[in-house]
Amino acid sequence: MAFTKLSIEAAGADASCGSTTASEIDIWTIFRALRDARSVFGLRPGHIQTLQAMLSFLKPGHGETVFASNYTICQRVGGIDERTLRRHINRFVELGFIKRNDSSNRKRYRVRSSGGECISYGLSLTPLLQRASGLIAIAQEIENNRRDRIFIRKQILTKLAHLEEHDPSNTFISHARKALRRKLSLPEYHALLTSTDAEYQSLSTPDDPPETTELPANDGQTVRHQSKSKKEKKDLDNDIADEELKPHLLTSVCDQATSFSTERLRNWLDIENHARTLAPMMGIHPETFEKAKNTVGVQKASCAIFIMLQLGERIRDFGAYFHSITLGQRQNQFDPLALIKRLSETNERTV
C-alpha cells in the first residue's frame, strides 16, 4: 500500500497495460467512500475487507486488474475460506464494481504482443474506479446526514434541559427523551425539534393581559344599555370560542385510530405522536404532515388523521384527501369538532 494514486481509464484500458492518463484520483479515497456507503449497497464488513485486500495487489502503472490467486487473496484478507471469497467477489460483480476477464484455463495473467499491446486476465477493478465520483457523492451525503442529525439532536437536548428547569413534571420531556433513545431519521429529528420548539415557545410566551372595559360615571341608560349589550355579545362569543374538541372525545369517537395505540392517549401531544405514526401507514408522507401542521395547526392535522381512518372505505385516497382538507382548497371548510359530533351521533344511532 505504498502507492497513493491510480489512473482511472476508460473501458478496455487494461489493454494498454499500465498507460496513465491525466485523470488521477486517490484509490483509497474511493475505497473509503464505498466503505462509508456500504449500507446503501447492502455490503457487510467482510465484503469491504476483501475489497481492501484486492486493492492492495494493484501497483501504479500496471493497470487495475488483480492477478493474485484466490488462495493468495484469502491469506491477505486474514485466512478466510475460498468459498467466502468467491461469494464476496460475486457480490461485487453483481453490483458492477468488479468485472471478470477470464482466460481459457481460468488462470490470471497478462500477455503482451511485440507491438506493446497486452491483454489482462483477472479481476478488473476498472468499473469501481469509473464510479468514483458517484461513490464519493453518496458518502458525502451520508456524512452530511449524520452531522445534521447530531446537530439537531444537540438542539433538542438543549431545549429539553431548559424545559426541565422550568417544569420538571412536563410529560413531553420524558416522551422526547424516550424518542431520542431510538435511531431516528433526519425527518424524524426535524419533527421532534419542531415539537420541542412549540413546547418551549408555549412555556416562554406570557399570557395576554385581560382587557378591561371602563364605564362612564354618569347614569345614562343608553350608554349603560350599549355597554351591557356589548358585554353580552362578548360573553356569547367567548362561549362559542370555548367550545373546543377535547382529546378524550376524539379518541373515544375515532376508535379505529385509537385501537392501533399500545398506550392510552391522554393529551394532544400523545394524539399528535400517534398521528405521526399512522400517517405513513395511510400513504401520507411525513413532510406532508409537517406542512399541514404548520398550515392548519397540529390539532387539526392530527384530527384529520383520526377522522379519515374512522371514515375508512368512504375515502378513496387518504393522501389526496388529507392534502385537500389541510393544504388545499377545502382547508377552511374542515371542522374537526363538527365532524366528530356527527360521527358520535352516527355511532349512537347504530348502537
FIFIZA-664789 format. One record per residue (C-alpha): residue in three letters; x, z, y; residue number from 0. Coordinates in nm, 3 decimals. Example, Ala and Ser with C-alpha at 12.3 -4.5 7.8 and 13.67 -1.06 7.14 Angstrom:
% residues 2
ala_1.230_0.780_-0.450_0
ser_1.367_0.714_-0.106_1
END
This chain:
% residues 351
met_0.000_0.000_0.000_0
ala_0.294_-0.061_0.229_1
phe_0.134_-0.367_0.391_2
thr_-0.130_-0.343_0.659_3
lys_-0.280_-0.690_0.713_4
leu_-0.401_-0.982_0.503_5
ser_-0.525_-1.318_0.622_6
ile_-0.898_-1.394_0.597_7
glu_-0.906_-1.752_0.475_8
ala_-1.184_-1.998_0.415_9
ala_-1.340_-2.055_0.073_10
gly_-1.083_-2.200_-0.164_11
ala_-0.797_-2.067_0.040_12
asp_-0.630_-1.934_-0.270_13
ala_-0.542_-2.294_-0.350_14
ser_-0.284_-2.281_-0.073_15
cys_-0.120_-1.975_-0.228_16
gly_-0.012_-1.750_0.049_17
ser_-0.073_-1.959_0.358_18
thr_-0.157_-1.740_0.655_19
thr_-0.396_-1.807_0.939_20
ala_-0.425_-1.677_1.293_21
ser_-0.728_-1.467_1.197_22
glu_-0.599_-1.142_1.059_23
ile_-0.754_-0.803_1.001_24
asp_-0.655_-0.470_0.854_25
ile_-0.767_-0.484_0.489_26
trp_-0.809_-0.108_0.479_27
thr_-1.044_-0.122_0.777_28
ile_-1.270_-0.344_0.566_29
phe_-1.233_-0.108_0.272_30
arg_-1.326_0.197_0.483_31
ala_-1.626_0.010_0.624_32
leu_-1.758_-0.064_0.276_33
arg_-1.679_0.292_0.167_34
asp_-1.883_0.436_0.456_35
ala_-2.169_0.189_0.398_36
arg_-2.168_0.215_0.017_37
ser_-2.516_0.372_0.006_38
val_-2.661_0.057_0.166_39
phe_-2.535_-0.149_-0.130_40
gly_-2.605_0.112_-0.399_41
leu_-2.238_0.175_-0.472_42
arg_-2.104_0.502_-0.613_43
pro_-1.770_0.674_-0.550_44
gly_-1.641_0.530_-0.879_45
his_-1.701_0.175_-0.755_46
ile_-1.509_0.250_-0.436_47
gln_-1.213_0.394_-0.629_48
thr_-1.199_0.082_-0.843_49
leu_-1.202_-0.141_-0.536_50
gln_-0.927_0.066_-0.375_51
ala_-0.709_0.022_-0.683_52
met_-0.771_-0.355_-0.687_53
leu_-0.683_-0.389_-0.318_54
ser_-0.355_-0.209_-0.381_55
phe_-0.240_-0.500_-0.604_56
leu_-0.261_-0.752_-0.319_57
lys_0.059_-0.848_-0.141_58
pro_0.086_-1.005_0.204_59
gly_0.139_-1.379_0.190_60
his_0.028_-1.405_-0.174_61
gly_-0.341_-1.472_-0.128_62
glu_-0.639_-1.250_-0.202_63
thr_-0.653_-1.272_-0.582_64
val_-0.583_-0.982_-0.818_65
phe_-0.377_-1.090_-1.120_66
ala_-0.338_-0.746_-1.281_67
ser_-0.486_-0.697_-1.628_68
asn_-0.784_-0.471_-1.691_69
tyr_-0.555_-0.218_-1.857_70
thr_-0.325_-0.204_-1.555_71
ile_-0.618_-0.165_-1.315_72
cys_-0.767_0.112_-1.532_73
gln_-0.439_0.302_-1.519_74
arg_-0.416_0.271_-1.141_75
val_-0.776_0.390_-1.094_76
gly_-0.690_0.704_-1.285_77
gly_-0.737_0.627_-1.652_78
ile_-1.098_0.506_-1.662_79
asp_-1.207_0.317_-1.972_80
glu_-1.220_-0.061_-1.968_81
arg_-1.597_-0.065_-2.016_82
thr_-1.645_0.124_-1.691_83
leu_-1.406_-0.112_-1.512_84
arg_-1.598_-0.419_-1.630_85
arg_-1.921_-0.258_-1.517_86
his_-1.774_-0.192_-1.171_87
ile_-1.640_-0.547_-1.139_88
asn_-1.976_-0.694_-1.245_89
arg_-2.145_-0.492_-0.973_90
phe_-1.909_-0.626_-0.706_91
val_-1.966_-0.980_-0.837_92
glu_-2.346_-0.930_-0.812_93
leu_-2.310_-0.811_-0.451_94
gly_-2.093_-1.111_-0.366_95
phe_-1.780_-0.911_-0.283_96
ile_-1.569_-1.046_-0.573_97
lys_-1.551_-1.390_-0.729_98
arg_-1.417_-1.457_-1.077_99
asn_-1.181_-1.752_-1.118_100
asp_-1.136_-1.751_-1.496_101
ser_-0.878_-1.955_-1.682_102
ser_-0.944_-2.114_-2.021_103
asn_-0.790_-1.818_-2.206_104
arg_-0.923_-1.552_-1.961_105
lys_-0.570_-1.467_-1.851_106
arg_-0.491_-1.403_-1.484_107
tyr_-0.205_-1.604_-1.340_108
arg_-0.107_-1.870_-1.088_109
val_0.021_-2.225_-1.142_110
arg_0.196_-2.434_-0.879_111
ser_0.249_-2.808_-0.853_112
ser_0.566_-2.983_-0.738_113
gly_0.399_-3.052_-0.407_114
gly_0.344_-2.683_-0.339_115
glu_-0.027_-2.671_-0.428_116
cys_-0.136_-2.392_-0.656_117
ile_-0.437_-2.262_-0.845_118
ser_-0.503_-1.888_-0.889_119
tyr_-0.689_-1.748_-1.187_120
gly_-0.807_-1.390_-1.147_121
leu_-1.036_-1.172_-0.938_122
ser_-1.067_-1.318_-0.589_123
leu_-1.142_-1.072_-0.307_124
thr_-1.185_-1.352_-0.051_125
pro_-1.567_-1.304_-0.033_126
leu_-1.515_-0.938_0.063_127
leu_-1.274_-1.032_0.341_128
gln_-1.506_-1.302_0.470_129
arg_-1.782_-1.044_0.517_130
ala_-1.556_-0.813_0.718_131
ser_-1.747_-0.834_1.047_132
gly_-2.082_-0.763_0.881_133
leu_-1.949_-0.464_0.688_134
ile_-1.782_-0.318_0.996_135
ala_-2.107_-0.359_1.194_136
ile_-2.310_-0.182_0.922_137
ala_-2.058_0.101_0.901_138
gln_-2.063_0.139_1.279_139
glu_-2.443_0.153_1.281_140
ile_-2.440_0.424_1.015_141
glu_-2.182_0.620_1.212_142
asn_-2.386_0.586_1.532_143
asn_-2.695_0.706_1.348_144
arg_-2.505_1.006_1.214_145
arg_-2.372_1.101_1.557_146
asp_-2.714_1.061_1.718_147
arg_-2.873_1.285_1.454_148
ile_-2.612_1.553_1.519_149
phe_-2.660_1.520_1.895_150
ile_-3.039_1.555_1.877_151
arg_-3.011_1.839_1.625_152
lys_-2.795_2.036_1.870_153
gln_-3.054_1.979_2.144_154
ile_-3.331_2.110_1.919_155
leu_-3.131_2.417_1.820_156
thr_-3.054_2.495_2.185_157
lys_-3.421_2.475_2.286_158
leu_-3.526_2.682_1.983_159
ala_-3.279_2.952_2.089_160
his_-3.437_2.962_2.436_161
leu_-3.784_2.976_2.285_162
glu_-3.680_3.261_2.059_163
glu_-3.555_3.458_2.358_164
his_-3.890_3.429_2.536_165
asp_-4.123_3.456_2.236_166
pro_-3.965_3.563_1.904_167
ser_-4.306_3.560_1.730_168
asn_-4.373_3.193_1.808_169
thr_-4.474_3.022_1.482_170
phe_-4.336_2.687_1.599_171
ile_-3.981_2.825_1.583_172
ser_-3.999_2.908_1.212_173
his_-4.162_2.573_1.138_174
ala_-3.892_2.381_1.327_175
arg_-3.606_2.572_1.163_176
lys_-3.762_2.509_0.823_177
ala_-3.779_2.135_0.900_178
leu_-3.412_2.136_1.005_179
arg_-3.310_2.254_0.658_180
arg_-3.402_1.911_0.523_181
lys_-3.205_1.591_0.576_182
leu_-3.413_1.429_0.849_183
ser_-3.402_1.067_0.959_184
leu_-3.337_0.973_1.320_185
pro_-3.709_0.908_1.399_186
glu_-3.796_1.246_1.244_187
tyr_-3.535_1.416_1.463_188
his_-3.680_1.239_1.770_189
ala_-4.031_1.355_1.676_190
leu_-3.916_1.713_1.627_191
leu_-3.729_1.706_1.959_192
thr_-4.045_1.582_2.133_193
ser_-4.249_1.864_1.981_194
thr_-3.982_2.117_2.077_195
asp_-3.976_1.983_2.434_196
ala_-4.353_2.013_2.455_197
glu_-4.342_2.371_2.328_198
tyr_-4.061_2.453_2.569_199
gln_-4.246_2.300_2.865_200
ser_-4.566_2.488_2.786_201
leu_-4.367_2.809_2.788_202
ser_-4.184_2.741_3.114_203
thr_-4.479_2.595_3.313_204
pro_-4.663_2.868_3.507_205
asp_-5.042_2.872_3.511_206
asp_-5.209_2.723_3.817_207
pro_-5.342_2.994_4.053_208
pro_-5.723_3.016_4.065_209
glu_-5.893_2.856_4.359_210
thr_-6.080_3.087_4.599_211
thr_-6.393_2.996_4.793_212
glu_-6.436_3.152_5.135_213
leu_-6.787_3.202_5.269_214
pro_-6.861_3.221_5.642_215
ala_-6.950_3.560_5.785_216
asn_-7.296_3.452_5.917_217
asp_-7.619_3.490_5.721_218
gly_-7.731_3.128_5.745_219
gln_-7.944_3.048_5.443_220
thr_-7.848_2.678_5.448_221
val_-7.476_2.746_5.429_222
arg_-7.517_3.008_5.157_223
his_-7.754_2.781_4.964_224
gln_-7.498_2.498_4.970_225
ser_-7.221_2.735_4.857_226
lys_-7.438_2.860_4.575_227
ser_-7.520_2.505_4.466_228
lys_-7.151_2.413_4.463_229
lys_-7.074_2.725_4.259_230
glu_-7.347_2.647_4.005_231
lys_-7.223_2.288_3.969_232
lys_-6.867_2.411_3.927_233
asp_-6.976_2.657_3.657_234
leu_-7.161_2.376_3.481_235
asp_-6.855_2.151_3.490_236
asn_-6.643_2.435_3.351_237
asp_-6.890_2.484_3.066_238
ile_-6.856_2.116_2.976_239
ala_-6.478_2.126_3.004_240
asp_-6.459_2.443_2.794_241
glu_-6.636_2.268_2.508_242
glu_-6.336_2.156_2.308_243
leu_-6.261_2.082_1.947_244
lys_-6.135_2.384_1.756_245
pro_-5.879_2.347_1.476_246
his_-6.098_2.518_1.214_247
leu_-6.387_2.280_1.289_248
leu_-6.163_1.974_1.243_249
thr_-6.013_2.098_0.917_250
ser_-6.349_2.204_0.772_251
val_-6.526_1.877_0.851_252
cys_-6.233_1.648_0.762_253
asp_-6.180_1.798_0.419_254
gln_-6.023_1.476_0.285_255
ala_-5.717_1.516_0.507_256
thr_-5.709_1.894_0.456_257
ser_-5.702_1.854_0.077_258
phe_-5.358_1.690_0.100_259
ser_-5.205_2.000_0.260_260
thr_-5.046_2.262_0.037_261
glu_-5.069_2.524_0.312_262
arg_-5.351_2.639_0.535_263
leu_-5.373_2.452_0.867_264
arg_-5.411_2.734_1.119_265
asn_-5.342_2.575_1.456_266
trp_-5.287_2.243_1.632_267
leu_-4.916_2.245_1.551_268
asp_-4.994_2.262_1.178_269
ile_-5.251_1.984_1.222_270
glu_-5.001_1.767_1.411_271
asn_-4.733_1.808_1.145_272
his_-4.982_1.731_0.870_273
ala_-5.099_1.422_1.060_274
arg_-4.737_1.303_1.084_275
thr_-4.713_1.335_0.706_276
leu_-5.038_1.149_0.643_277
ala_-4.974_0.864_0.892_278
pro_-4.709_0.672_0.686_279
met_-4.928_0.711_0.375_280
met_-5.206_0.532_0.566_281
gly_-4.983_0.246_0.681_282
ile_-4.923_0.386_1.030_283
his_-4.561_0.373_1.142_284
pro_-4.414_0.700_1.279_285
glu_-4.320_0.522_1.603_286
thr_-4.683_0.413_1.648_287
phe_-4.798_0.771_1.605_288
glu_-4.537_0.880_1.859_289
lys_-4.659_0.622_2.113_290
ala_-5.018_0.729_2.056_291
lys_-4.924_1.092_2.109_292
asn_-4.760_1.009_2.440_293
thr_-5.057_0.796_2.549_294
val_-5.369_0.993_2.450_295
gly_-5.215_1.330_2.367_296
val_-5.108_1.496_2.045_297
gln_-5.453_1.642_1.967_298
lys_-5.634_1.308_1.995_299
ala_-5.369_1.128_1.790_300
ser_-5.383_1.395_1.518_301
cys_-5.765_1.399_1.518_302
ala_-5.765_1.021_1.477_303
ile_-5.566_1.053_1.154_304
phe_-5.801_1.320_1.014_305
ile_-6.120_1.136_1.114_306
met_-6.001_0.799_0.981_307
leu_-5.915_0.949_0.644_308
gln_-6.256_1.117_0.634_309
leu_-6.429_0.784_0.704_310
gly_-6.228_0.630_0.420_311
glu_-6.352_0.293_0.297_312
arg_-6.555_0.235_0.613_313
ile_-6.226_0.140_0.782_314
arg_-6.064_-0.177_0.651_315
asp_-5.723_-0.143_0.818_316
phe_-5.608_0.208_0.912_317
gly_-5.310_0.081_1.113_318
ala_-5.513_-0.160_1.328_319
tyr_-5.796_0.090_1.379_320
phe_-5.555_0.366_1.481_321
his_-5.385_0.135_1.732_322
ser_-5.724_0.031_1.871_323
ile_-5.855_0.384_1.941_324
thr_-5.528_0.531_2.069_325
leu_-5.332_0.246_2.227_326
gly_-5.581_-0.042_2.251_327
gln_-5.897_-0.120_2.445_328
arg_-6.106_0.147_2.268_329
gln_-5.885_0.442_2.357_330
asn_-6.120_0.553_2.638_331
gln_-6.419_0.537_2.405_332
phe_-6.259_0.752_2.136_333
asp_-6.416_1.101_2.148_334
pro_-6.294_1.321_1.859_335
leu_-6.540_1.605_1.935_336
ala_-6.843_1.373_1.926_337
leu_-6.726_1.211_1.601_338
ile_-6.660_1.546_1.437_339
lys_-7.009_1.668_1.535_340
arg_-7.160_1.352_1.392_341
leu_-6.964_1.388_1.068_342
ser_-7.065_1.754_1.049_343
glu_-7.433_1.665_1.083_344
thr_-7.396_1.396_0.817_345
asn_-7.235_1.646_0.579_346
glu_-7.516_1.895_0.637_347
arg_-7.782_1.632_0.560_348
thr_-7.610_1.528_0.238_349
val_-7.578_1.891_0.125_350
END
